Amino acid sequence: MSFLVFPPLFGTAVDEVLGGGARGQQFQLAGIIVLVFLVRGVFGFGQNSLSESVSQRATFDLRNDFFKSLLRLSCGFYDRERTAS
């Protein structure tokens, strides 16, 4: 959604610079652009860390379920079945 903010913001900034607008206005627009990029970066970092955390948790749970199922098997299973190459 943040990609919708950039075109009008950059358009306004370019118009101000080319139109010879007030220097304070130019710095204010530059600050807003930097702020938008920082907020976008923070949210991107949060999204990446959340998705990595969820995937690690799912992998951990799947692996634990698999090994628990192996531990529940009887000793006779390992006597009857070939488990190594």
C-alpha positions as CSV (number, residue, x, y, z in Angstrom):
1,M,0.0,0.0,0.0
2,S,2.9,2.3,0.6
3,F,3.8,2.2,-3.1
4,L,0.7,4.4,-3.7
5,V,2.2,7.2,-1.6
6,F,5.5,7.6,-3.5
7,P,4.4,8.9,-7.0
8,P,2.4,11.9,-5.7
9,L,5.0,12.6,-3.1
10,F,7.9,12.6,-5.5
11,G,5.8,14.6,-8.1
12,T,5.2,17.3,-5.5
13,A,8.9,17.3,-4.5
14,V,10.1,17.6,-8.1
15,D,7.6,20.4,-8.8
16,E,8.8,22.3,-5.7
17,V,12.5,22.0,-6.7
18,L,11.9,22.9,-10.4
19,G,9.5,25.7,-9.5
20,G,12.1,27.3,-7.2
21,G,9.9,26.8,-4.1
22,A,10.9,27.9,-0.7
23,R,14.0,26.1,0.7
24,G,12.1,25.2,3.9
25,Q,9.3,23.5,1.8
26,Q,11.9,21.5,0.0
27,F,13.5,20.2,3.2
28,Q,10.1,19.4,4.6
29,L,9.3,17.3,1.5
30,A,12.7,15.6,1.7
31,G,12.0,14.8,5.4
32,I,8.6,13.4,4.6
33,I,10.1,11.2,1.9
34,V,12.8,9.9,4.3
35,L,10.1,9.2,6.9
36,V,8.0,7.3,4.5
37,F,10.9,5.1,3.5
38,L,11.8,4.5,7.1
39,V,8.3,3.5,8.0
40,R,8.2,1.2,5.0
41,G,11.5,-0.3,6.0
42,V,10.3,-1.0,9.6
43,F,7.1,-2.6,8.4
44,G,9.0,-4.7,5.8
45,F,11.4,-5.9,8.5
46,G,8.5,-6.7,10.8
47,Q,6.8,-8.7,8.0
48,N,9.9,-10.6,7.2
49,S,10.7,-11.5,10.8
50,L,7.1,-12.5,11.4
51,S,7.0,-14.8,8.4
52,E,10.3,-16.3,9.3
53,S,9.2,-16.9,12.8
54,V,6.0,-18.6,11.7
55,S,7.8,-20.8,9.3
56,Q,10.4,-21.8,11.8
57,R,7.7,-22.6,14.3
58,A,5.8,-24.8,11.8
59,T,9.0,-26.7,10.9
60,F,9.8,-27.2,14.6
61,D,6.3,-28.6,15.2
62,L,6.3,-30.9,12.1
63,R,9.7,-32.3,13.1
64,N,8.7,-32.9,16.7
65,D,5.5,-34.6,15.6
66,F,7.5,-36.9,13.2
67,F,10.0,-37.9,15.9
68,K,7.3,-38.4,18.5
69,S,5.5,-40.8,16.0
70,L,8.8,-42.7,15.6
71,L,9.2,-43.0,19.4
72,R,5.7,-44.4,19.8
73,L,6.4,-47.3,17.4
74,S,7.0,-50.7,19.1
75,C,10.4,-52.3,19.2
76,G,8.9,-55.1,17.1
77,F,8.4,-52.6,14.2
78,Y,12.2,-52.0,14.1
79,D,12.8,-55.8,14.2
80,R,10.5,-56.4,11.3
81,E,11.2,-53.4,9.1
82,R,14.4,-52.5,7.5
83,T,15.3,-48.9,8.5
84,A,18.7,-48.5,7.0
85,S,20.1,-49.0,3.5
